[in-house]
Amino acid sequence: MYPPPRATDRGLAARCRTAAVRLLALAVTVAAALLFAAPGPAQAATTRQMAVPTAPMGWASWNSFAAKIDYNVIKQQVDAFVAAGLPAAGYKYINIDEGWWQGTRDSDGNITVDTGEWPGGMSAIADYIHSKGLKAGIYTDAGKNGCGYYYPTGRPAAPNTGSEGHYDQDMLQFSKWGFDFVKVDWCGGDVEGLDAATAYQSISDSVARATAATGRPLTLSVCNWGKQNPWNWAPGQAPMWRTSTDIIYYGNSPSMTNLLSNFDQTLHPTAQHTGYYNDPDMLMVGMDGFTAAQNRTHMNLWAISGAPLLAGNNLATMTSETAGILKNPEVIGVDQDPRGLQGMKVAEDTPGLQVYGRVLAGTGNRAVVLLNRTSSAQNITVRWSDLGLANASATVRDLWARADVGTYGTSYTTGVPAGGSVMLTVTGGTEAAGSTYTGTSGFSGVVAGNTGIKVVDVSYTNNTSAARTGTLKVNGQGATAVSFPPTGGGPGTISVEVGLSKGSANSLTFSGAPTLDSITVRPLPGASGSQVVGKQSGRCLDIYNNTITNGTQGELWDCNGGQNQSWTWIMGSCRGTYQPDQVGCLADMSFTGQRRGPVG
């Protein structure tokens, strides 16, 4: 739940259905994603809690029912969910949102629930959900008081509905009850002025301990509405994090303005990769007030961004048309693409006529959304060069017509209705030379290596007017070219993938790069004793002042072989799943800010 934006809205409940890079990215384009276009399929990355191979899909109770839920309401929705064929389309979570708990605890601090509303307790509804072959989700708040206390919706305000002070206890209880997913809101945390990264790290640790204790993986959803920039720290803590305020406030009708705003705010491509997902909030598809065309645009934008797909409509009254929109297998296929990258805007030749592209698994494959934000029908062109493809024949397919529309050599143009969109795939194309791409943000790079993948994100400042080209090496070998075009002096981020053999010592060296502000290394399993060295400066990544407390900053410092300059990559539950031709499990480390000496 998010606080309503105006005093007159105070009776409206806002919900939070709101990464391990600590990077300040440019307004990067799809180029950020295109740099990940290495051969072969991607394997799921993990958090410390569980593997989430693709963005979660399911249904959540808030948009249609707010806090007015009980066993019978959820059971009815489960039955309708199954009857509509949503599980067969890939939807699997039934998430019980705010309103299930009225804040009571027993003398030992354990959560108690009203068995009149929830016969058999929460384990009974989790069991019912599981009996249908589905996964069960539940909800809490990071603060002492939850959203229902601050913004009640149709029932008395409930004090003490947050988990602060009980993180371990509550996460273990949820897991013992049989829940597979927990969404943690931010109303209490916001009111109390908590540091989000610290609070959610504690919650993430509690989730990991609960999973270890019960053997039941618990997927954590960070829901702090994009406050404090969760895309900079939530990946690695959780598989998904909200990037904006609520897409719809309780009692309101669906709004294209809100939909487009949430979509725009969720585009943080350097944070997203297989296993980590920006979350623009639940779907409004099928809610009263939206047309079929608006529902399709909703699906298009969430799919091109690779967002979680959590339906929020009343399934018991859902039309067959809405069900068909939610279940379109080709649109879902884009959303659930195993590479897990986020699409980005690649062209806007005329204001409001936008082209979004997303790199898909395989070679030369892209998803495209043509979005018309103007008030009149317009033709929009997607150029292969804007997608990082060479000018060679590629097949265009319309994902709503479910039909190929032809083969084209350099571009494709089609009409797009006012306020509407068209979703396409462009397949069989040729990757541009060296798999390089330069977008409007001045971002380029080269992918190299096929014996394994190491993802390296480098935040840099290009403080000269000239482009620079450097190289990156692993263990002194396998030079990978990295280009740094002019960016007007502002900070930026590059992401590259380089070949790496499992078990090798991972020494990374950079030559010819601009000033490095921060580095995040996300390597494969099996490596220890690594050093990350800035070749230009000749200095190692170093933990400041040898401290081991949470939030300690890293820096470049003279290499001295100290423990604070040596790294072991911790892969958690993903150990043993490495495949030499795939992206394996990723661990995350960030270094930002502090610098005690000159940086090369």
C-alpha positions in Angstrom: 0.0 0.0 0.0 1.2 3.5 -0.8 -0.1 6.6 0.8 -2.7 8.4 -1.3 -1.4 11.4 -3.2 -3.9 13.9 -1.8 -5.5 14.6 1.5 -8.9 13.9 0.0 -7.7 10.4 -1.0 -6.8 9.5 2.6 -9.6 7.0 2.7 -8.3 5.3 -0.4 -5.9 2.4 0.2 -2.9 2.4 -1.9 -1.1 -0.9 -2.3 2.4 -1.7 -2.8 2.5 -4.4 -5.3 5.6 -2.2 -5.7 18.8 -4.9 -7.9 22.9 -6.1 -6.9 24.1 -3.2 -8.6 24.8 0.1 -6.9 24.9 2.0 -10.1 23.6 5.3 -11.3 22.7 4.5 -14.9 22.1 6.9 -17.8 18.7 6.8 -19.3 20.0 3.9 -21.2 18.3 2.3 -24.2 18.0 -1.3 -25.2 21.7 -1.2 -25.8 22.1 -2.1 -22.1 20.3 -5.3 -22.8 21.8 -6.0 -26.1 25.2 -6.4 -24.6 24.0 -9.6 -23.0 23.3 -11.2 -26.4 25.7 -14.1 -26.0 25.1 -17.4 -27.8 23.0 -20.1 -26.0 20.1 -20.0 -23.6 20.3 -18.3 -20.2 19.9 -20.3 -17.1 18.0 -18.9 -14.1 19.9 -16.8 -11.7 18.9 -17.0 -8.0 18.6 -15.0 -5.0 19.9 -16.4 -1.7 16.4 -17.8 -1.2 15.4 -19.6 -4.3 15.8 -19.8 -8.1 13.2 -17.8 -10.0 13.9 -18.7 -13.6 11.3 -16.3 -15.1 9.3 -13.3 -13.8 6.5 -14.6 -11.5 3.0 -15.0 -13.0 -0.2 -15.3 -11.0 -3.0 -13.4 -9.4 -3.2 -11.1 -6.4 -6.2 -10.0 -4.4 -5.7 -6.2 -3.9 -6.9 -4.5 -7.1 -10.3 -6.1 -6.9 -10.9 -6.8 -3.2 -8.6 -4.5 -1.2 -8.7 -5.6 2.5 -12.1 -7.3 2.2 -10.9 -10.8 1.8 -11.4 -14.1 3.6 -11.1 -17.9 2.9 -14.2 -17.9 0.8 -13.2 -15.0 -1.4 -9.8 -16.5 -2.1 -11.2 -20.0 -2.7 -13.7 -18.6 -5.2 -10.8 -16.9 -7.1 -8.7 -20.0 -7.0 -11.5 -22.0 -8.5 -12.1 -19.4 -11.2 -8.3 -19.2 -11.9 -8.2 -22.9 -12.6 -11.4 -22.9 -14.6 -10.1 -20.1 -16.9 -7.1 -22.2 -17.8 -4.6 -19.7 -16.4 -2.3 -22.4 -14.9 -1.9 -24.0 -18.3 -0.9 -20.5 -19.6 1.9 -20.3 -17.0 0.2 -18.4 -14.2 0.9 -20.2 -10.9 0.8 -17.8 -7.9 -2.3 -17.0 -5.8 -1.2 -14.1 -3.7 -3.2 -13.0 -0.6 -2.6 -9.4 -0.1 -3.3 -6.9 2.7 -6.3 -7.5 4.9 -5.8 -11.2 5.9 -4.3 -10.3 9.3 -5.7 -7.8 11.9 -2.5 -7.4 13.9 -2.9 -9.9 16.8 -0.1 -11.9 18.3 0.0 -14.5 21.0 2.1 -14.2 24.2 5.1 -15.6 22.3 4.7 -13.0 19.5 3.3 -15.5 17.0 0.7 -14.2 14.5 -2.8 -15.2 15.2 -5.7 -15.0 12.7 -9.5 -14.9 12.9 -10.5 -18.5 12.3 -14.0 -17.2 11.5 -12.6 -15.6 8.4 -9.9 -18.2 7.8 -11.2 -21.6 9.0 -8.3 -23.8 9.8 -6.0 -20.8 9.8 -3.8 -19.6 7.0 -2.3 -23.1 6.4 -5.8 -24.3 5.3 -6.0 -21.8 2.5 -2.4 -22.5 1.5 -3.3 -26.2 1.4 -6.3 -25.5 -0.8 -4.2 -23.4 -3.2 -1.6 -26.2 -3.3 -4.3 -28.8 -4.0 -4.8 -27.1 -7.3 -1.1 -27.4 -8.2 -0.6 -23.7 -7.5 1.7 -21.7 -5.3 0.5 -19.6 -2.4 1.5 -16.0 -1.6 1.0 -13.9 1.5 1.7 -10.3 2.6 3.2 -8.2 5.4 4.9 -4.9 6.0 8.5 -4.0 6.8 7.4 -1.6 9.6 5.7 -2.1 12.9 2.3 -1.1 11.5 1.1 -2.1 8.1 -0.8 -0.3 5.4 -4.2 -1.3 6.8 -3.4 0.7 9.9 -2.6 3.9 8.0 -5.1 3.5 5.2 -8.0 1.2 6.1 -10.2 0.0 3.3 -13.7 -1.1 4.3 -12.7 -2.5 7.7 -11.3 -1.1 11.0 -7.7 0.0 11.0 -5.5 -2.7 12.2 -2.5 -1.8 14.4 0.6 -3.9 14.6 0.1 -5.5 11.2 3.8 -5.1 10.3 6.6 -7.5 10.8 9.3 -5.2 12.2 10.8 -6.8 15.3 9.5 -10.2 14.1 11.2 -10.7 10.7 12.6 -14.2 11.6 9.5 -15.2 13.4 7.1 -14.2 10.7 9.0 -15.5 7.7 9.4 -18.8 9.4 5.7 -18.8 10.2 4.7 -18.1 6.6 6.9 -20.9 5.4 5.5 -23.4 8.0 2.0 -22.4 6.9 3.0 -23.5 3.4 3.4 -20.2 1.7 5.8 -19.9 -1.3 5.8 -16.1 -1.8 5.8 -13.1 0.5 5.3 -9.5 -0.5 6.6 -7.0 2.0 5.1 -3.6 1.9 6.5 -0.2 3.1 3.8 1.8 4.8 5.3 1.3 8.2 8.8 1.6 7.0 8.0 4.8 5.2 6.3 6.4 8.2 9.1 5.4 10.5 11.8 6.6 8.1 13.6 3.3 7.9 16.5 2.7 5.5 14.9 0.5 2.8 18.1 -1.3 1.7 18.9 -2.2 5.4 15.4 -3.2 6.3 14.9 -5.4 3.2 18.3 -7.0 3.7 17.3 -8.1 7.1 14.0 -9.4 5.7 15.9 -11.2 2.9 18.2 -12.8 5.5 15.1 -13.9 7.5 13.6 -15.4 4.3 16.8 -17.4 3.7 16.8 -18.7 7.3 13.1 -19.7 7.0 13.8 -21.5 3.7 16.8 -23.3 5.3 14.6 -24.4 8.3 11.6 -25.7 6.4 13.0 -26.6 3.0 10.3 -24.6 1.4 11.6 -21.8 -0.9 10.0 -18.5 -0.2 10.1 -15.9 -3.0 10.5 -12.4 -1.6 8.9 -9.4 -3.3 10.3 -6.0 -2.2 7.5 -3.5 -2.3 8.7 0.0 -1.4 7.2 1.8 -4.4 10.5 2.7 -6.0 11.5 4.8 -3.0 15.3 4.9 -2.3 16.0 3.4 -5.7 15.6 -0.4 -5.1 16.9 -1.2 -8.5 20.3 -0.2 -7.1 20.3 -2.7 -4.2 17.4 -5.1 -4.3 18.7 -7.6 -6.9 20.3 -10.3 -4.8 18.0 -9.5 -1.9 14.9 -10.5 -3.8 13.8 -11.6 -7.3 11.5 -8.6 -7.8 11.1 -5.1 -6.5 8.5 -2.4 -7.1 9.7 0.6 -9.1 6.8 3.0 -8.7 3.7 3.8 -6.7 0.4 1.9 -7.0 -0.9 1.5 -10.5 -4.5 1.9 -9.2 -5.8 3.2 -5.9 -8.7 1.4 -4.1 -12.0 2.7 -5.4 -10.6 4.2 -8.6 -11.0 3.0 -12.2 -8.0 1.8 -14.4 -6.1 4.7 -16.0 -3.9 4.7 -19.0 -2.0 7.6 -17.5 -1.1 5.5 -14.5 -0.3 2.5 -16.6 2.1 4.5 -18.8 3.7 6.2 -15.8 4.4 2.9 -14.1 5.8 1.5 -17.3 8.1 4.5 -17.8 9.4 4.2 -14.2 10.2 0.5 -14.4 12.8 0.8 -17.1 16.1 0.1 -15.3 17.8 -2.4 -17.6 21.1 -2.6 -15.7 19.3 -4.0 -12.7 17.4 -6.7 -14.6 18.7 -10.1 -15.7 17.5 -13.7 -15.4 16.3 -14.0 -11.9 16.0 -10.3 -11.0 12.9 -8.3 -12.2 11.8 -4.7 -12.1 8.1 -4.7 -11.0 5.8 -2.0 -12.3 2.9 -3.4 -10.2 0.0 -5.7 -10.8 -2.1 -5.9 -14.0 -5.4 -4.0 -14.4 -6.3 -6.2 -17.4 -10.0 -7.0 -17.3 -10.9 -4.5 -14.7 -14.0 -2.3 -15.4 -13.1 0.8 -17.4 -10.5 -0.7 -19.7 -11.1 -1.6 -23.4 -9.7 -4.7 -25.0 -7.2 -2.6 -26.9 -6.0 -1.0 -23.6 -5.8 -4.5 -22.0 -3.6 -5.6 -24.9 -1.3 -2.5 -24.6 -1.0 -3.3 -20.9 0.2 -6.8 -21.7 2.5 -5.6 -24.4 4.3 -3.1 -22.2 4.6 -5.5 -19.3 5.9 -8.2 -21.6 8.4 -6.0 -23.4 9.9 -5.0 -20.0 9.9 -8.6 -18.8 7.8 -7.7 -15.7 6.0 -10.0 -13.3 2.5 -10.8 -14.6 0.1 -10.7 -11.6 -3.5 -10.3 -12.7 -5.7 -8.2 -10.4 -9.1 -8.5 -11.9 -12.1 -10.4 -10.4 -11.6 -13.8 -12.0 -15.1 -15.0 -11.1 -16.6 -12.4 -13.4 -13.9 -12.5 -16.1 -15.0 -12.5 -19.7 -13.6 -15.0 -22.2 -12.1 -12.0 -24.1 -10.1 -11.0 -21.0 -9.0 -14.5 -20.4 -7.8 -14.8 -24.0 -5.8 -11.6 -23.6 -4.2 -12.8 -20.3 -3.4 -16.1 -21.9 -1.9 -15.1 -25.2 1.0 -17.5 -25.4 3.2 -15.5 -27.7 3.0 -12.3 -25.6 3.6 -14.5 -22.5 6.5 -16.1 -24.3 8.2 -12.7 -24.7 7.6 -11.8 -21.0 9.0 -15.2 -19.9 11.9 -15.2 -22.3 14.7 -17.2 -20.5 17.3 -14.5 -21.1 15.4 -12.3 -18.7 16.6 -9.0 -20.1 14.5 -5.8 -20.0 13.4 -4.1 -23.2 14.0 -0.4 -23.7 13.0 2.5 -26.0 15.2 2.4 -29.1 13.6 5.1 -31.2 11.2 8.0 -31.1 11.5 9.8 -34.4 8.4 11.8 -33.7 7.3 12.7 -30.1 4.9 10.2 -28.8 5.6 7.6 -31.5 7.9 5.2 -29.7 9.7 1.9 -30.5 10.7 -0.5 -27.7 13.0 -3.4 -28.4 13.9 -6.4 -26.3 16.7 -9.0 -26.9 15.3 -12.5 -26.8 17.1 -15.9 -26.4 18.9 -17.1 -29.4 20.6 -15.2 -32.1 19.0 -12.3 -34.1 15.7 -12.5 -32.2 14.0 -9.4 -30.9 10.6 -8.4 -29.5 9.2 -5.0 -30.4 6.4 -2.8 -29.2 5.3 0.1 -31.3 3.5 2.6 -28.9 1.4 5.5 -30.1 1.0 8.0 -27.3 -0.7 10.6 -29.5 -4.4 11.3 -30.1 -4.4 10.2 -33.7 -3.6 7.0 -35.6 0.0 7.0 -37.0 2.4 4.9 -38.9 5.4 3.8 -36.8 8.6 2.2 -38.2 11.0 -0.1 -36.5 14.5 -0.2 -38.1 16.7 -3.3 -37.7 19.6 -1.0 -37.0 17.7 0.3 -33.9 17.5 -3.2 -32.7 21.2 -4.0 -33.0 20.6 -6.1 -36.1 22.3 -5.8 -39.5 20.4 -4.9 -42.6 19.5 -8.4 -43.5 16.2 -10.2 -44.0 14.2 -10.9 -40.9 10.7 -12.2 -40.3 8.1 -10.0 -38.7 5.3 -11.6 -36.7 2.2 -9.8 -35.2 1.7 -11.4 -31.7 -2.0 -10.5 -31.5 -2.9 -11.6 -35.0 -0.8 -14.7 -34.2 0.5 -14.6 -37.8 3.7 -13.7 -39.7 3.3 -10.5 -41.7 6.3 -10.9 -44.0 10.0 -10.8 -44.4 11.7 -7.4 -44.6 15.3 -6.3 -45.2 15.9 -3.2 -43.2 12.7 -2.1 -41.4 9.0 -2.6 -41.0 6.2 0.1 -40.9 2.6 -0.4 -39.7 -0.3 1.7 -38.5 -0.9 2.1 -34.8 -4.2 3.4 -33.4 -4.3 6.5 -31.3 -3.2 5.6 -27.8 -2.6 2.1 -28.9 0.2 -0.3 -29.6 1.3 -3.2 -31.8 3.5 -6.0 -30.6 5.9 -7.9 -32.9 8.7 -10.3 -33.0 11.6 -9.8 -35.4 13.4 -13.2 -35.9 16.1 -14.7 -38.0 17.9 -11.5 -38.2 21.7 -11.0 -38.2 23.4 -9.6 -35.2 25.3 -6.4 -36.1 29.1 -6.9 -36.4 30.6 -8.0 -33.2 27.2 -8.0 -31.4 27.8 -4.3 -30.8 25.1 -1.6 -30.5 25.3 2.1 -29.9 22.1 3.7 -28.8 21.0 7.2 -28.2 22.7 7.2 -24.8 26.1 6.6 -26.2 26.4 3.0 -25.0 28.2 0.2 -26.7 30.2 -2.9 -26.0 31.2 -6.3 -27.3 30.2 -9.7 -26.0 32.9 -12.4 -26.1 33.4 -15.9 -24.9 31.3 -19.0 -24.9 32.8 -21.2 -22.2 30.7 -19.6 -19.5 29.5 -16.1 -18.7 30.7 -13.5 -16.3 28.6 -10.3 -16.1 30.5 -7.2 -15.3 28.7 -3.9 -14.7 31.0 -0.9 -14.6 29.7 2.5 -13.6 32.0 5.2 -15.1 32.3 8.8 -15.7 33.5 9.8 -19.2 35.0 13.2 -18.4 36.5 13.8 -21.8 34.9 14.7 -25.1 36.6 11.9 -27.0 35.4 8.3 -27.3 37.7 5.7 -25.7 38.1 2.1 -26.4 39.6 -0.3 -23.9 39.8 -4.0 -23.2 38.8 -6.3 -20.4 40.6 -9.5 -19.6 39.9 -12.4 -17.3 43.1 -14.0 -15.8 45.1 -11.9 -18.2 43.5 -13.6 -21.2 40.5 -13.3 -23.5 40.6 -9.6 -24.2 37.1 -8.2 -24.7 36.8 -4.8 -26.4 34.7 -2.2 -24.5 33.8 1.1 -26.0 33.0 4.3 -24.1 31.4 6.8 -26.5 31.1 10.5 -25.3 28.2 11.0 -23.0 28.4 14.7 -22.3 30.4 14.2 -19.2 27.6 12.5 -17.2 27.9 9.2 -15.3 26.9 6.0 -17.1 27.0 2.2 -16.9 28.3 -0.4 -19.2 27.6 -4.1 -18.9 29.7 -6.8 -20.6 29.8 -10.6 -20.6 33.1 -12.4 -20.9 34.1 -16.0 -21.1 35.2 -17.6 -17.9 36.1 -21.2 -17.1 34.6 -22.6 -13.9 36.9 -22.8 -11.0 39.5 -20.4 -12.3 40.9 -17.5 -10.3 39.0 -14.5 -11.5 41.3 -11.6 -12.0 39.7 -8.9 -14.0 41.7 -6.1 -15.6 40.6 -3.0 -17.5 42.8 -1.1 -19.9 42.0 2.2 -21.4 38.7 2.8 -19.6 37.4 6.1 -18.3 37.4 6.8 -14.6 35.7 4.0 -12.8 33.2 5.1 -10.2 32.0 1.7 -9.2 32.1 -1.9 -10.3 29.7 -4.8 -9.8 30.9 -8.3 -10.6 28.4 -11.1 -10.9 30.4 -14.3 -11.6 29.8 -18.0 -12.0 30.1 -20.5 -9.2 33.4 -22.1 -8.1 35.7 -19.1 -7.9 37.6 -17.9 -4.9 40.5 -15.7 -4.0 39.6 -13.3 -6.8 41.0 -9.8 -7.3 39.3 -7.1 -9.3 42.0 -4.7 -10.6 41.6 -1.5 -12.4 44.4 -1.6 -14.9 44.3 2.1 -15.6 44.8 2.8 -11.9 46.6 -0.4 -11.0 44.5 -0.6 -7.8 42.3 -3.3 -6.4 38.8 -3.2 -5.2 39.1 -2.9 -1.5 36.6 -2.9 1.4 37.0 0.4 3.2 38.8 0.3 6.6 38.7 -3.5 6.7 35.2 -3.4 8.2 32.6 -6.1 7.8 29.4 -4.3 8.7 26.4 -4.1 6.4 26.6 -1.2 4.0 30.3 -0.8 4.0 31.5 1.0 0.9 34.2 -0.3 -1.4 37.0 1.7 -3.1 40.0 1.4 -5.3 43.2 1.0 -3.2 46.7 -0.2 -3.7 46.8 -3.9 -4.1 48.2 -5.6 -1.0 46.9 -9.1 -1.0 44.7 -8.4 2.1 41.6 -10.2 2.9 39.6 -7.1 2.2 40.8 -7.3 -1.4 40.0 -11.0 -1.9 36.6 -12.4 -2.9 34.9 -15.7 -2.7 31.8 -15.9 -4.9 28.9 -17.2 -2.7 26.3 -18.9 -4.8 23.9 -20.2 -2.1 21.3 -22.7 -3.2 22.5 -22.6 -6.8 25.7 -24.5 -6.2 26.0 -27.5 -8.5 23.7 -26.1 -11.2 26.4 -24.6 -13.4 26.4 -25.5 -17.1 29.4 -24.5 -19.1 27.5 -23.0 -22.0 24.9 -21.1 -19.9 24.6 -18.2 -17.6 24.9 -19.7 -14.2 23.8 -18.5 -10.8 24.9 -15.0 -10.1 26.1 -13.4 -6.9 26.3 -9.7 -6.5 28.8 -7.2 -5.0 28.8 -3.5 -5.2 31.5 -0.9 -4.7 30.6 2.8 -4.7 31.6 6.1 -3.5 34.6 6.2 -1.1 38.0 6.8 -2.6 41.1 7.5 -0.5 43.5 7.9 -3.4 43.5 9.1 -7.0 41.6 6.8 -9.4 43.3 6.3 -12.7 
